[in-house]
Amino acid sequence: ALSVDANGDVILVPAPGMCTSFSNASPVNYFSKWTGTGPNIICDSRMYEDNATKNVAVDWDGTAIDAKLRVKYISSNGTPNGISCKLTAGSGTGTAIGILSNVVGTSGATNYFGVRSVATGNTGSNLVYGVYGKAVGTTSTLGSPANFGVYGYATGGGIGQNVGVYGKVDVAGDWAGWFQGDVNVTGVGFIPGGVWSVSDKTIKTDIVPIENVDEILSQLTGYTYEFDNSIHPSLPLPKGEQIGVISQELALVLPQLVKRINLPAVYDTLGVMISDTFSVLSVNYEGLIPVLVEGYKSQQKKIEDLQSQIVGCCSTKMKTANDDGASPANQIVELKTAATNYLGQSVPNPHGSQCTIPYSIDANVTNAEIVFVDELGRVIQRVEIVTLGKGQLTVLSSNLEDGVYNYSLVLDNKIIDTKKMLKQH
């Protein structure tokens, strides 16, 4: 503080709580606090230097000063800061860094930490953060996102041994990572334990079974394909053959399973744009599972109905002799060539590009056709049989995908028989 002595001169006197002496006690020295351009003043927050290691501590507690800079601060209220750094950057094109840590290790050390933070808290209502990152910024010319609360980057020699951000828990039920909001993963996500989605009935409303699943599935097509990485090089798409659907096709049938994702522009360290902003359609494949479940149930019901019809057509009622010892009734039967409706097995089975199906249709039938369907019950083609009696149908299937197909003989709008054929190269 400033004062006036007896001669009228302005002098500097210690402020309350400050010291005026300089201590040089072994094994540590403590130094004065530098306040602007004025003289060195010894204050309550002393800085100590270990004579042997030359490590420095602020508010030394008598224990070993085991770091180049060690800060101890105990506060019972307010928001204490061990180290506070405020940086006001200009409008230049360089990089402004509040705290820079650079660790260069040798083969003698086990682990290297650029920044290592440990927070130990009690069981009170306050939160404990080992590292807390917050980024607040306006719209940037570098696209979005341009503000990073925590940014992790890893590079090195060992493949698969470099991790930008690593989280670990020691207690089962704890979370190694917690994100409240959308998460964008531009690479491959490997999750050995699987992905769990919230599906609790207690948090759902307007629960309605899926209807018209056969119609929905009949409008979908599964594909094999490969991604074209030359279109958006900044998007690390997987290589090799993929299996899936087309977003544009799925959006016409189940639009709630398709979402447009906007990806930001990518810039290098000099601010030069490498890739412009673009958007792509993404698919919620998990949402297709309930549709497939209902489709399977619908197909299964159709199969059971067909089996029931077959049993009803082929079953006969038979009478047995009386059990009272009476002579059985004398019956006379006249045999004649019966009307025969028959559907034969495709030959060969399995087949490659062609097969034949034998059939026999009674002359009294007015409408006859053979109907082909796939495993999902979708009708592929209806073939009208114009010539009754015995015959055969030649099937050309070079443009048909490999798989199991059903074909049925339908006479006067009734299914007479159904068989399977296997198409494979």
C-alpha positions as a Markdown table, in Angstrom:
| # | Residue | x | y | z |
|---|---|---|---|---|
| 1 | Ala | 0.0 | 0.0 | 0.0 |
| 2 | Leu | 1.1 | 3.6 | -0.5 |
| 3 | Ser | 1.7 | 6.1 | 2.4 |
| 4 | Val | 3.5 | 9.3 | 3.2 |
| 5 | Asp | 6.4 | 9.5 | 5.6 |
| 6 | Ala | 7.4 | 12.3 | 8.0 |
| 7 | Asn | 9.3 | 14.1 | 5.3 |
| 8 | Gly | 6.3 | 14.1 | 3.0 |
| 9 | Asp | 7.7 | 11.4 | 0.6 |
| 10 | Val | 5.4 | 8.7 | -0.9 |
| 11 | Ile | 6.5 | 5.3 | 0.4 |
| 12 | Leu | 5.4 | 1.6 | 0.0 |
| 13 | Val | 4.3 | -0.1 | 3.2 |
| 14 | Pro | 3.1 | -3.7 | 3.7 |
| 15 | Ala | -0.6 | -4.2 | 3.3 |
| 16 | Pro | -2.5 | -6.2 | 6.0 |
| 17 | Gly | -1.6 | -9.9 | 5.8 |
| 18 | Met | 1.6 | -9.3 | 3.9 |
| 19 | Cys | 5.2 | -10.0 | 5.0 |
| 20 | Thr | 8.2 | -7.8 | 4.6 |
| 21 | Ser | 11.0 | -10.3 | 5.2 |
| 22 | Phe | 12.6 | -12.7 | 2.8 |
| 23 | Ser | 13.1 | -16.3 | 4.0 |
| 24 | Asn | 15.9 | -18.6 | 2.8 |
| 25 | Ala | 15.4 | -21.6 | 5.1 |
| 26 | Ser | 16.8 | -24.9 | 4.1 |
| 27 | Pro | 15.7 | -27.1 | 2.4 |
| 28 | Val | 13.4 | -24.7 | 0.5 |
| 29 | Asn | 13.3 | -21.1 | -0.4 |
| 30 | Tyr | 10.2 | -19.0 | -0.8 |
| 31 | Phe | 10.1 | -16.1 | -3.1 |
| 32 | Ser | 8.1 | -12.9 | -3.3 |
| 33 | Lys | 5.1 | -12.3 | -5.4 |
| 34 | Trp | 5.6 | -10.1 | -8.4 |
| 35 | Thr | 2.9 | -7.4 | -8.6 |
| 36 | Gly | 3.1 | -5.6 | -12.0 |
| 37 | Thr | 6.2 | -3.4 | -12.3 |
| 38 | Gly | 6.5 | -2.7 | -8.6 |
| 39 | Pro | 8.9 | -4.1 | -6.1 |
| 40 | Asn | 8.8 | -7.8 | -4.9 |
| 41 | Ile | 6.4 | -8.2 | -2.1 |
| 42 | Ile | 6.2 | -11.2 | 0.2 |
| 43 | Cys | 2.5 | -12.2 | 0.6 |
| 44 | Asp | 0.5 | -15.0 | 2.2 |
| 45 | Ser | 0.5 | -17.2 | -1.0 |
| 46 | Arg | 4.2 | -18.0 | -1.0 |
| 47 | Met | 6.1 | -19.7 | -3.8 |
| 48 | Tyr | 8.7 | -22.3 | -2.7 |
| 49 | Glu | 11.6 | -23.9 | -4.6 |
| 50 | Asp | 13.1 | -27.2 | -3.6 |
| 51 | Asn | 16.9 | -26.7 | -3.3 |
| 52 | Ala | 17.7 | -30.2 | -4.6 |
| 53 | Thr | 15.1 | -30.7 | -7.4 |
| 54 | Lys | 14.4 | -27.1 | -8.2 |
| 55 | Asn | 10.7 | -28.0 | -8.2 |
| 56 | Val | 8.4 | -25.2 | -7.3 |
| 57 | Ala | 5.3 | -25.2 | -5.0 |
| 58 | Val | 2.7 | -22.6 | -4.2 |
| 59 | Asp | 1.5 | -22.8 | -0.5 |
| 60 | Trp | 4.0 | -25.6 | 0.5 |
| 61 | Asp | 2.5 | -28.0 | 3.0 |
| 62 | Gly | 5.8 | -29.6 | 4.1 |
| 63 | Thr | 5.5 | -32.7 | 1.8 |
| 64 | Ala | 7.7 | -33.5 | -1.1 |
| 65 | Ile | 7.4 | -31.1 | -4.0 |
| 66 | Asp | 7.0 | -33.9 | -6.6 |
| 67 | Ala | 6.2 | -31.8 | -9.6 |
| 68 | Lys | 7.8 | -28.9 | -11.5 |
| 69 | Leu | 4.9 | -26.8 | -10.3 |
| 70 | Arg | 2.7 | -27.9 | -7.4 |
| 71 | Val | -0.3 | -25.8 | -6.2 |
| 72 | Lys | -2.1 | -26.3 | -3.0 |
| 73 | Tyr | -5.3 | -24.3 | -2.3 |
| 74 | Ile | -7.8 | -25.1 | 0.4 |
| 75 | Ser | -11.1 | -23.2 | 0.4 |
| 76 | Ser | -14.3 | -23.8 | 2.4 |
| 77 | Asn | -16.5 | -21.7 | 0.2 |
| 78 | Gly | -16.8 | -20.1 | -3.2 |
| 79 | Thr | -15.2 | -21.5 | -6.3 |
| 80 | Pro | -11.5 | -22.1 | -5.6 |
| 81 | Asn | -9.1 | -22.4 | -8.5 |
| 82 | Gly | -5.7 | -24.0 | -8.1 |
| 83 | Ile | -4.5 | -22.5 | -11.4 |
| 84 | Ser | -6.5 | -20.0 | -13.3 |
| 85 | Cys | -5.4 | -19.0 | -16.8 |
| 86 | Lys | -7.1 | -16.3 | -18.8 |
| 87 | Leu | -6.0 | -15.7 | -22.4 |
| 88 | Thr | -7.3 | -12.9 | -24.6 |
| 89 | Ala | -6.4 | -13.7 | -28.2 |
| 90 | Gly | -6.2 | -11.3 | -31.1 |
| 91 | Ser | -7.6 | -11.6 | -34.5 |
| 92 | Gly | -4.5 | -13.2 | -36.0 |
| 93 | Thr | -4.5 | -16.6 | -37.7 |
| 94 | Gly | -2.3 | -18.3 | -35.2 |
| 95 | Thr | -3.3 | -20.7 | -32.4 |
| 96 | Ala | -4.1 | -19.3 | -29.0 |
| 97 | Ile | -3.3 | -21.7 | -26.1 |
| 98 | Gly | -4.3 | -21.1 | -22.5 |
| 99 | Ile | -2.2 | -23.9 | -21.0 |
| 100 | Leu | 0.3 | -25.9 | -23.1 |
| 101 | Ser | 1.6 | -29.2 | -21.9 |
| 102 | Asn | 4.2 | -31.1 | -23.9 |
| 103 | Val | 5.7 | -34.4 | -22.5 |
| 104 | Val | 8.6 | -36.0 | -24.3 |
| 105 | Gly | 9.2 | -39.5 | -22.9 |
| 106 | Thr | 12.1 | -41.8 | -23.0 |
| 107 | Ser | 12.3 | -45.5 | -22.7 |
| 108 | Gly | 12.8 | -45.3 | -19.0 |
| 109 | Ala | 9.3 | -44.1 | -18.1 |
| 110 | Thr | 6.2 | -46.3 | -18.0 |
| 111 | Asn | 3.5 | -43.8 | -18.7 |
| 112 | Tyr | 3.4 | -40.3 | -20.1 |
| 113 | Phe | 0.7 | -37.8 | -19.3 |
| 114 | Gly | 0.5 | -34.4 | -21.0 |
| 115 | Val | -2.1 | -33.4 | -18.5 |
| 116 | Arg | -3.2 | -35.6 | -15.6 |
| 117 | Ser | -6.0 | -34.5 | -13.3 |
| 118 | Val | -7.3 | -36.3 | -10.2 |
| 119 | Ala | -10.4 | -35.0 | -8.4 |
| 120 | Thr | -11.4 | -36.5 | -5.0 |
| 121 | Gly | -14.7 | -35.5 | -3.6 |
| 122 | Asn | -17.0 | -36.4 | -0.7 |
| 123 | Thr | -20.5 | -37.8 | -0.8 |
| 124 | Gly | -22.1 | -34.4 | -0.8 |
| 125 | Ser | -24.4 | -32.9 | -3.4 |
| 126 | Asn | -21.5 | -31.4 | -5.4 |
| 127 | Leu | -20.2 | -32.9 | -8.6 |
| 128 | Val | -16.5 | -34.0 | -8.9 |
| 129 | Tyr | -14.8 | -33.5 | -12.2 |
| 130 | Gly | -11.4 | -34.9 | -13.1 |
| 131 | Val | -11.3 | -32.8 | -16.2 |
| 132 | Tyr | -14.0 | -30.3 | -17.1 |
| 133 | Gly | -14.1 | -28.8 | -20.6 |
| 134 | Lys | -16.4 | -26.1 | -21.8 |
| 135 | Ala | -16.4 | -24.3 | -25.2 |
| 136 | Val | -18.4 | -21.2 | -25.9 |
| 137 | Gly | -18.2 | -19.5 | -29.2 |
| 138 | Thr | -20.1 | -17.8 | -31.9 |
| 139 | Thr | -20.5 | -18.9 | -35.5 |
| 140 | Ser | -17.1 | -19.8 | -36.9 |
| 141 | Thr | -15.8 | -19.4 | -40.5 |
| 142 | Leu | -14.4 | -22.9 | -40.0 |
| 143 | Gly | -17.8 | -24.5 | -40.2 |
| 144 | Ser | -19.5 | -26.4 | -37.4 |
| 145 | Pro | -18.5 | -27.8 | -35.0 |
| 146 | Ala | -15.8 | -25.3 | -34.3 |
| 147 | Asn | -15.9 | -25.3 | -30.5 |
| 148 | Phe | -14.7 | -28.3 | -28.6 |
| 149 | Gly | -15.2 | -28.7 | -24.8 |
| 150 | Val | -12.7 | -31.6 | -24.9 |
| 151 | Tyr | -10.7 | -32.5 | -28.0 |
| 152 | Gly | -8.7 | -35.7 | -28.2 |
| 153 | Tyr | -6.2 | -36.5 | -30.9 |
| 154 | Ala | -3.8 | -39.5 | -31.0 |
| 155 | Thr | -1.1 | -40.4 | -33.4 |
| 156 | Gly | 1.8 | -42.7 | -33.2 |
| 157 | Gly | 3.6 | -45.8 | -34.5 |
| 158 | Gly | 1.6 | -48.7 | -33.1 |
| 159 | Ile | -1.5 | -49.6 | -35.0 |
| 160 | Gly | -4.5 | -49.8 | -32.7 |
| 161 | Gln | -2.6 | -48.5 | -29.7 |
| 162 | Asn | -3.3 | -44.8 | -30.0 |
| 163 | Val | -6.5 | -43.5 | -28.3 |
| 164 | Gly | -7.6 | -39.9 | -28.6 |
| 165 | Val | -9.9 | -40.1 | -25.5 |
| 166 | Tyr | -9.9 | -43.1 | -23.2 |
| 167 | Gly | -12.4 | -43.8 | -20.4 |
| 168 | Lys | -12.4 | -46.6 | -17.8 |
| 169 | Val | -14.4 | -47.6 | -14.8 |
| 170 | Asp | -13.5 | -49.9 | -11.9 |
| 171 | Val | -17.0 | -50.5 | -10.5 |
| 172 | Ala | -19.7 | -52.4 | -12.5 |
| 173 | Gly | -22.6 | -50.2 | -13.3 |
| 174 | Asp | -20.5 | -47.1 | -13.6 |
| 175 | Trp | -20.1 | -45.4 | -17.0 |
| 176 | Ala | -16.8 | -44.9 | -18.8 |
| 177 | Gly | -18.5 | -42.3 | -21.0 |
| 178 | Trp | -21.7 | -40.4 | -20.8 |
| 179 | Phe | -23.2 | -38.2 | -23.5 |
| 180 | Gln | -26.3 | -36.2 | -23.3 |
| 181 | Gly | -27.1 | -35.3 | -26.9 |
| 182 | Asp | -26.3 | -36.6 | -30.4 |
| 183 | Val | -23.0 | -38.4 | -31.0 |
| 184 | Asn | -21.4 | -38.4 | -34.4 |
| 185 | Val | -19.0 | -41.3 | -35.1 |
| 186 | Thr | -17.4 | -41.0 | -38.5 |
| 187 | Gly | -15.5 | -44.3 | -38.2 |
| 188 | Val | -16.3 | -47.8 | -37.2 |
| 189 | Gly | -17.9 | -48.3 | -33.8 |
| 190 | Phe | -16.8 | -51.6 | -32.1 |
| 191 | Ile | -19.1 | -52.5 | -29.1 |
| 192 | Pro | -18.5 | -56.1 | -27.9 |
| 193 | Gly | -21.4 | -55.8 | -25.4 |
| 194 | Gly | -23.9 | -54.7 | -28.0 |
| 195 | Val | -26.1 | -51.6 | -28.2 |
| 196 | Trp | -29.0 | -51.3 | -25.8 |
| 197 | Ser | -31.9 | -49.0 | -26.7 |
| 198 | Val | -34.6 | -47.8 | -24.3 |
| 199 | Ser | -37.9 | -49.6 | -24.9 |
| 200 | Asp | -39.7 | -49.6 | -21.6 |
| 201 | Lys | -43.5 | -49.7 | -21.9 |
| 202 | Thr | -43.9 | -47.3 | -19.0 |
| 203 | Ile | -42.4 | -44.4 | -21.1 |
| 204 | Lys | -44.4 | -45.1 | -24.3 |
| 205 | Thr | -47.8 | -43.8 | -25.4 |
| 206 | Asp | -50.0 | -44.6 | -28.5 |
| 207 | Ile | -48.8 | -48.2 | -28.7 |
| 208 | Val | -50.3 | -49.8 | -31.8 |
| 209 | Pro | -49.4 | -53.0 | -33.5 |
| 210 | Ile | -47.7 | -52.7 | -37.0 |
| 211 | Glu | -50.2 | -53.4 | -39.8 |
| 212 | Asn | -49.9 | -54.3 | -43.4 |
| 213 | Val | -46.5 | -55.8 | -42.9 |
| 214 | Asp | -46.7 | -57.9 | -46.0 |
| 215 | Glu | -47.3 | -54.8 | -48.1 |
| 216 | Ile | -44.5 | -53.0 | -46.3 |
| 217 | Leu | -41.9 | -55.7 | -46.8 |
| 218 | Ser | -43.0 | -56.3 | -50.4 |
| 219 | Gln | -41.9 | -52.7 | -51.2 |
| 220 | Leu | -38.4 | -53.1 | -49.6 |
| 221 | Thr | -35.4 | -54.6 | -51.3 |
| 222 | Gly | -32.1 | -55.7 | -49.8 |
| 223 | Tyr | -28.9 | -55.1 | -51.7 |
| 224 | Thr | -25.2 | -55.9 | -51.6 |
| 225 | Tyr | -23.0 | -52.9 | -52.5 |
| 226 | Glu | -19.8 | -51.0 | -51.9 |
| 227 | Phe | -19.3 | -47.4 | -50.8 |
| 228 | Asp | -17.8 | -44.9 | -53.2 |
| 229 | Asn | -15.2 | -43.2 | -51.1 |
| 230 | Ser | -14.3 | -40.8 | -53.8 |
| 231 | Ile | -17.5 | -38.8 | -53.4 |
| 232 | His | -16.8 | -37.6 | -49.9 |
| 233 | Pro | -13.2 | -38.4 | -49.0 |
| 234 | Ser | -13.5 | -36.8 | -45.6 |
| 235 | Leu | -16.2 | -39.4 | -44.6 |
| 236 | Pro | -14.3 | -42.6 | -43.7 |
| 237 | Leu | -16.7 | -45.1 | -45.1 |
| 238 | Pro | -16.0 | -48.9 | -44.7 |
| 239 | Lys | -14.5 | -50.7 | -47.5 |
| 240 | Gly | -15.5 | -54.0 | -49.1 |
| 241 | Glu | -19.0 | -55.5 | -49.8 |
| 242 | Gln | -21.8 | -54.2 | -47.6 |
| 243 | Ile | -25.4 | -55.4 | -47.1 |
| 244 | Gly | -28.3 | -53.1 | -46.5 |
| 245 | Val | -31.2 | -51.1 | -48.0 |
| 246 | Ile | -31.3 | -47.8 | -49.9 |
| 247 | Ser | -32.3 | -44.8 | -47.7 |
| 248 | Gln | -34.4 | -43.2 | -50.5 |
| 249 | Glu | -36.4 | -46.4 | -51.0 |
| 250 | Leu | -37.0 | -46.9 | -47.3 |
| 251 | Ala | -38.1 | -43.3 | -46.9 |
| 252 | Leu | -41.0 | -44.0 | -49.2 |
| 253 | Val | -42.3 | -46.8 | -47.0 |
| 254 | Leu | -41.0 | -46.2 | -43.5 |
| 255 | Pro | -39.9 | -42.5 | -43.4 |
| 256 | Gln | -39.5 | -42.6 | -39.6 |
| 257 | Leu | -36.5 | -44.9 | -40.0 |
| 258 | Val | -34.6 | -42.4 | -42.3 |
| 259 | Lys | -32.8 | -39.3 | -41.1 |
| 260 | Arg | -30.8 | -36.7 | -43.0 |
| 261 | Ile | -27.4 | -36.0 | -41.3 |
| 262 | Asn | -25.6 | -32.7 | -42.0 |
| 263 | Leu | -21.8 | -33.0 | -41.9 |
| 264 | Pro | -19.6 | -30.0 | -41.4 |
| 265 | Ala | -16.8 | -28.7 | -43.7 |
| 266 | Val | -13.3 | -29.9 | -42.9 |
| 267 | Tyr | -10.4 | -27.5 | -42.7 |
| 268 | Asp | -6.6 | -28.0 | -42.3 |
| 269 | Thr | -4.5 | -26.3 | -39.6 |
| 270 | Leu | -4.1 | -23.2 | -41.9 |
| 271 | Gly | -7.8 | -22.7 | -42.3 |
| 272 | Val | -7.9 | -24.1 | -45.9 |
| 273 | Met | -11.1 | -26.0 | -46.7 |
| 274 | Ile | -10.4 | -29.7 | -47.4 |
| 275 | Ser | -14.1 | -30.8 | -47.7 |
| 276 | Asp | -17.2 | -28.6 | -48.0 |
| 277 | Thr | -20.4 | -29.2 | -46.0 |
| 278 | Phe | -22.7 | -31.9 | -47.2 |
| 279 | Ser | -25.6 | -34.1 | -46.0 |
| 280 | Val | -26.4 | -37.8 | -46.3 |
| 281 | Leu | -29.4 | -40.0 | -45.5 |
| 282 | Ser | -28.9 | -42.5 | -42.7 |
| 283 | Val | -31.0 | -45.6 | -41.8 |
| 284 | Asn | -32.1 | -46.8 | -38.4 |
| 285 | Tyr | -31.7 | -50.5 | -39.1 |
| 286 | Glu | -32.7 | -51.5 | -35.6 |
| 287 | Gly | -36.2 | -50.1 | -36.4 |
| 288 | Leu | -36.6 | -52.7 | -39.1 |
| 289 | Ile | -36.5 | -55.6 | -36.6 |
| 290 | Pro | -40.1 | -55.2 | -35.4 |
| 291 | Val | -41.3 | -55.0 | -39.0 |
| 292 | Leu | -39.5 | -58.3 | -39.7 |
| 293 | Val | -40.9 | -59.9 | -36.6 |
| 294 | Glu | -44.5 | -59.1 | -37.7 |
| 295 | Gly | -43.7 | -60.2 | -41.2 |
| 296 | Tyr | -42.5 | -63.5 | -40.0 |
| 297 | Lys | -45.7 | -64.0 | -37.9 |
| 298 | Ser | -47.9 | -63.1 | -40.9 |
| 299 | Gln | -46.0 | -65.5 | -43.2 |
| 300 | Gln | -46.3 | -68.2 | -40.6 |
| 301 | Lys | -50.0 | -67.8 | -40.4 |
| 302 | Lys | -50.3 | -68.2 | -44.1 |
| 303 | Ile | -48.3 | -71.4 | -44.0 |
| 304 | Glu | -50.5 | -72.7 | -41.3 |
| 305 | Asp | -53.6 | -71.8 | -43.3 |
| 306 | Leu | -52.3 | -73.6 | -46.4 |
| 307 | Gln | -51.5 | -76.7 | -44.3 |
| 308 | Ser | -55.0 | -76.7 | -42.9 |
| 309 | Gln | -56.5 | -76.5 | -46.4 |
| 310 | Ile | -54.3 | -79.4 | -47.5 |
| 311 | Val | -55.4 | -81.5 | -44.6 |
| 312 | Gly | -59.0 | -80.7 | -45.2 |
| 313 | Cys | -58.8 | -81.6 | -48.9 |
| 314 | Cys | -57.0 | -84.9 | -48.4 |
| 315 | Ser | -58.7 | -86.3 | -45.3 |
| 316 | Thr | -61.5 | -88.8 | -45.7 |
| 317 | Lys | -64.0 | -90.3 | -43.4 |
| 318 | Met | -63.8 | -94.1 | -43.1 |
| 319 | Lys | -66.4 | -96.4 | -41.5 |
| 320 | Thr | -65.3 | -99.5 | -39.6 |
| 321 | Ala | -67.1 | -102.7 | -39.0 |
| 322 | Asn | -69.5 | -103.0 | -36.1 |
| 323 | Asp | -67.9 | -104.1 | -32.9 |
| 324 | Asp | -71.0 | -106.1 | -31.9 |
| 325 | Gly | -70.0 | -109.1 | -34.0 |
| 326 | Ala | -72.6 | -108.5 | -36.7 |
| 327 | Ser | -71.6 | -109.2 | -40.3 |
| 328 | Pro | -70.2 | -106.1 | -42.1 |
| 329 | Ala | -72.5 | -104.6 | -44.7 |
| 330 | Asn | -72.1 | -105.8 | -48.3 |
| 331 | Gln | -71.0 | -102.8 | -50.4 |
| 332 | Ile | -70.6 | -102.6 | -54.1 |
| 333 | Val | -68.3 | -100.0 | -55.7 |
| 334 | Glu | -67.8 | -99.2 | -59.3 |
| 335 | Leu | -64.3 | -98.1 | -60.3 |
| 336 | Lys | -63.6 | -95.7 | -63.1 |
| 337 | Thr | -60.9 | -93.4 | -64.2 |
| 338 | Ala | -61.2 | -90.5 | -61.7 |
| 339 | Ala | -60.7 | -86.9 | -62.4 |
| 340 | Thr | -57.1 | -86.2 | -61.4 |
| 341 | Asn | -55.8 | -82.8 | -60.3 |
| 342 | Tyr | -52.0 | -83.1 | -59.7 |
| 343 | Leu | -49.0 | -80.8 | -59.2 |
| 344 | Gly | -45.6 | -82.4 | -59.6 |
| 345 | Gln | -42.2 | -81.6 | -58.1 |
| 346 | Ser | -40.0 | -79.3 | -60.2 |
| 347 | Val | -37.3 | -81.2 | -62.1 |
| 348 | Pro | -34.4 | -80.8 | -61.3 |
| 349 | Asn | -34.6 | -79.6 | -57.8 |
| 350 | Pro | -32.5 | -77.6 | -57.0 |
| 351 | His | -32.1 | -76.1 | -60.4 |
| 352 | Gly | -30.0 | -73.4 | -62.0 |
| 353 | Ser | -31.5 | -71.5 | -64.9 |
| 354 | Gln | -34.4 | -73.8 | -65.9 |
| 355 | Cys | -36.7 | -76.5 | -64.6 |
| 356 | Thr | -40.0 | -78.2 | -65.5 |
| 357 | Ile | -43.1 | -78.7 | -63.4 |
| 358 | Pro | -45.5 | -81.5 | -64.4 |
| 359 | Tyr | -49.2 | -81.1 | -63.7 |
| 360 | Ser | -52.6 | -82.7 | -64.5 |
| 361 | Ile | -55.9 | -80.8 | -64.5 |
| 362 | Asp | -59.5 | -82.2 | -64.8 |
| 363 | Ala | -61.5 | -81.1 | -67.8 |
| 364 | Asn | -64.3 | -79.8 | -65.6 |
| 365 | Val | -62.1 | -77.0 | -64.1 |
| 366 | Thr | -62.9 | -73.6 | -65.4 |
| 367 | Asn | -60.0 | -71.6 | -64.1 |
| 368 | Ala | -56.5 | -73.0 | -63.5 |
| 369 | Glu | -53.2 | -71.3 | -62.7 |
| 370 | Ile | -49.9 | -71.9 | -61.1 |
| 371 | Val | -48.8 | -69.2 | -58.7 |
| 372 | Phe | -45.2 | -68.6 | -57.7 |
| 373 | Val | -44.3 | -66.8 | -54.4 |
| 374 | Asp | -41.0 | -66.0 | -52.6 |
| 375 | Glu | -40.2 | -66.9 | -48.9 |
| 376 | Leu | -42.0 | -63.7 | -47.7 |
| 377 | Gly | -45.2 | -64.7 | -49.4 |
| 378 | Arg | -44.8 | -62.1 | -52.2 |
| 379 | Val | -46.4 | -63.2 | -55.5 |
| 380 | Ile | -43.7 | -63.3 | -58.2 |
| 381 | Gln | -45.9 | -64.4 | -61.1 |
| 382 | Arg | -49.3 | -66.0 | -61.9 |
| 383 | Val | -49.3 | -68.4 | -64.9 |
| 384 | Glu | -52.7 | -69.3 | -66.4 |
| 385 | Ile | -53.0 | -72.9 | -67.6 |
| 386 | Val | -55.0 | -72.8 | -70.8 |
| 387 | Thr | -54.6 | -76.4 | -71.8 |
| 388 | Leu | -56.3 | -78.8 | -69.4 |
| 389 | Gly | -55.3 | -82.5 | -68.8 |
| 390 | Lys | -51.7 | -83.6 | -68.4 |
| 391 | Gly | -48.9 | -81.2 | -69.2 |
| 392 | Gln | -45.8 | -79.5 | -68.0 |
| 393 | Leu | -44.7 | -76.0 | -67.4 |
| 394 | Thr | -41.1 | -74.9 | -68.3 |
| 395 | Val | -39.7 | -72.3 | -65.9 |
| 396 | Leu | -36.9 | -70.0 | -67.0 |
| 397 | Ser | -35.2 | -68.6 | -63.9 |
| 398 | Ser | -31.8 | -67.2 | -65.0 |
| 399 | Asn | -32.9 | -63.7 | -63.7 |
| 400 | Leu | -34.2 | -65.0 | -60.4 |
| 401 | Glu | -32.2 | -64.6 | -57.3 |
| 402 | Asp | -31.0 | -67.8 | -55.4 |
| 403 | Gly | -33.4 | -68.9 | -52.7 |
| 404 | Val | -36.4 | -71.1 | -51.8 |
| 405 | Tyr | -39.7 | -70.4 | -53.7 |
| 406 | Asn | -43.2 | -71.9 | -53.3 |
| 407 | Tyr | -45.5 | -72.7 | -56.2 |
| 408 | Ser | -49.2 | -73.7 | -55.9 |
| 409 | Leu | -51.8 | -75.2 | -58.2 |
| 410 | Val | -54.9 | -73.1 | -57.9 |
| 411 | Leu | -58.1 | -74.4 | -59.4 |
| 412 | Asp | -61.3 | -72.3 | -59.4 |
| 413 | Asn | -59.8 | -70.1 | -56.8 |
| 414 | Lys | -58.9 | -73.0 | -54.4 |
| 415 | Ile | -55.3 | -74.1 | -53.6 |
| 416 | Ile | -55.0 | -77.7 | -54.6 |
| 417 | Asp | -51.3 | -78.3 | -53.8 |
| 418 | Thr | -48.2 | -76.4 | -52.9 |
| 419 | Lys | -44.6 | -77.4 | -53.4 |
| 420 | Lys | -41.1 | -75.9 | -53.0 |
| 421 | Met | -38.3 | -75.4 | -55.4 |
| 422 | Leu | -34.7 | -74.3 | -54.8 |
| 423 | Lys | -33.0 | -71.9 | -57.1 |
| 424 | Gln | -29.2 | -71.9 | -56.9 |
| 425 | His | -26.3 | -71.5 | -59.3 |
